[in-house]
Amino acid sequence: MSVERSGLSGLTHAVGEGLEGHVSNRHLALFGAGFVGLFFILPILLLVPESLHLDSATPFESYRRAMDGIYVNTFVRSFLFGIITTIMTLVLAYLLSYYLAFATDRVRIAMTMIIVPLWIAYIVRYFGILLFLSPAGPFADLTGIEPGLLFTTPAVIIGLANVYLPFAVLPLYNSLNAIDEELIDASRVLGANKRWTIAKVIFPLSLPGLVAAGLIVFILAAGSFLGPAVLGGPQQTMIANVIAQAFLANFNIQFASALAIVYTVLLVGLLLVFNAVFSLQEVLKNI
Amino acid sequence: MLEIKGFTKYYGDLCAVEDLSFRIEEGEFVTLLGPSGCGKSTTLHSIAGLVEPTEGQILLRGKDVTDLPPEKRNIGMAFQSTALFPHMTARENIAYGLKMHGYSTADIADRVEDSLELVDMLNHGDHRPSELSGGQQQRVSLARALAYEPDILLLDEPLTGLDRVLREEMRGWLHRVQREVGVTTLYVTHDQEDALSMSDKVVVLNDGRAQQIDSPEAIYETPTSPFVAEFVGKSTQFAGEVTHEDGRAVVHNDSKAITLPNDATHGAGEIVSVYVRPEDTDVSTEPTGATNEFLGTVVDIANLGNRAEMSIELVDGTTALAHTARFPDIDIEQEVFIRFEAGQVIVL
């Protein structure tokens, strides 16, 4: 005999009763796995036949073209921008997270200020930076200097670092905040000053969070599309821009697919190297 | 050796410690004893330099260290959480303090081994804290605190997380190591057994104020305040007004008249509290006619292993505690007589 409940709790209760005994945890896992398999893995696998000229004499023509200097440059640039953005974001995020974890009681409000930008569409944020950096924008008005930054590499890096900062702060803050303050006390009593304590205790213990943050930012930044599209010029074109152009402007699905496959393989390869060095399982615990 | 003068600490408007002063002599084992929130941990952290005093002075070997940062004080400290660095092995943990104190690499290696031997952990030197049991972690923590020969060893409830058996074993062991090394020690605990069994001197704290600073025997046998009498050891409490009858001071408590010790100096009309320790009582089924003998009903018998603790509800409703032989020939609900000698009564 179930107790009468009203409203939403009554509804969820009824649904729960109905499902009980019919749905196991394995079923629940299948929903998620099925969704990912159907809409993520399968589409990427379908890119493989799309990328091949199966009925021609040169089935790998698209891949040969993807090895042209201009595209190789784009791959290199994507990973390079990814690395530079990651380093810059990690430095900024580390300072910010350190402040949040050890120097302020207003973590809630600060965290809100860090998270809220994530609710705003990337395009809006990039346009904000675009306007800010433009020769007629507030930066020029305020400083009297007409910034020559726009449509340059620094502009793209600034934009990417800005947008991906929250993704780095979350794991970093988590790992710094998890450090028992008594460890810091112990280090001081044992004779270490603040600098040594940071170098020998805090930094090593925050490494898992740092590596996790770096991994997230790198993957997001290297595959970035809007940042270089809005803030960069032709010299800042990244791989996502080239793929989008091949697909949407030139309707060259074969070539776009080939580029996407090459990029995916390179990224997975990088992750495998990363895994060999840091052990992904350890890192994923900190996300 | 260590001298605390007028130490006061406020957190905002909240007073944690008020005007606390005490001294520790070279080689002494002193315990700060009190309930949680009494300010004992704040005091210890101030001595370590981790909490800044609002007022007062801390002198270590005659030198004012009140404004020195922790790393300049040459103090050894073992924390309740052990605070061992999780990313270092036991050896590396011990070497850390030595390195920071400027020992040479060769000295560090020697002293790490000596320290591990002192705490009987030579076989576990290369283990990380997560691979050690709670007791083993505390041993390494103590070795780390002692390795660089600190002026004073501060122990912040190091035994609190351990189970009873291990706690008692560690207590004896800790006391032995402390005597072996001869290091001046300040121990913080809420556990009276820790305090009474190890200390040369006990500082009883309550609400940020020192209640009594004395030897463990004096704290137990002649407490100077109701708080100390109630906090340290078990007792039965009576309260009442003093009258003088036949040259003896007597306290009237409802229907009972409790005769006080001969040397009681309390004047007639004074309202006093009277405490009786359960081990100072005697229980029988028949009256003996002695002074301070009262009728009651046994409401509970707890077997404590080596003895039994009987709760006896007296006629006026007071529950008195009495220790008896392990398996007393008395049952619950039975009427008994409880008595205690006037000389054993604590009057405050």
Chai-1 contact restraints between the chains, C-beta under 6 A:
chainA,res_idxA,chainB,res_idxB,connection_type,confidence,min_distance_angstrom,max_distance_angstrom,comment,restraint_id
A,E182,B,F79,contact,1.0,0.0,6.0,A-B,restraint_1
A,E182,B,S81,contact,1.0,0.0,6.0,A-B,restraint_2
A,E182,B,A83,contact,1.0,0.0,6.0,A-B,restraint_3
A,L183,B,A83,contact,1.0,0.0,6.0,A-B,restraint_4
A,D185,B,L50,contact,1.0,0.0,6.0,A-B,restraint_5
A,A186,B,A83,contact,1.0,0.0,6.0,A-B,restraint_6
A,R188,B,P70,contact,1.0,0.0,6.0,A-B,restraint_7
A,R188,B,E71,contact,1.0,0.0,6.0,A-B,restraint_8
A,V189,B,A48,contact,1.0,0.0,6.0,A-B,restraint_9
A,V189,B,P70,contact,1.0,0.0,6.0,A-B,restraint_10
A,V189,B,I75,contact,1.0,0.0,6.0,A-B,restraint_11
A,V189,B,M77,contact,1.0,0.0,6.0,A-B,restraint_12
A,L190,B,Y96,contact,1.0,0.0,6.0,A-B,restraint_13
A,L190,B,G97,contact,1.0,0.0,6.0,A-B,restraint_14
A,L190,B,M100,contact,1.0,0.0,6.0,A-B,restraint_15
A,G191,B,E71,contact,1.0,0.0,6.0,A-B,restraint_16
A,G191,B,G97,contact,1.0,0.0,6.0,A-B,restraint_17
A,G191,B,M100,contact,1.0,0.0,6.0,A-B,restraint_18
A,G191,B,H101,contact,1.0,0.0,6.0,A-B,restraint_19
A,A192,B,E71,contact,1.0,0.0,6.0,A-B,restraint_20
A,A192,B,M100,contact,1.0,0.0,6.0,A-B,restraint_21
A,N193,B,E71,contact,1.0,0.0,6.0,A-B,restraint_22
A,P204,B,H87,contact,1.0,0.0,6.0,A-B,restraint_23
A,L205,B,H87,contact,1.0,0.0,6.0,A-B,restraint_24
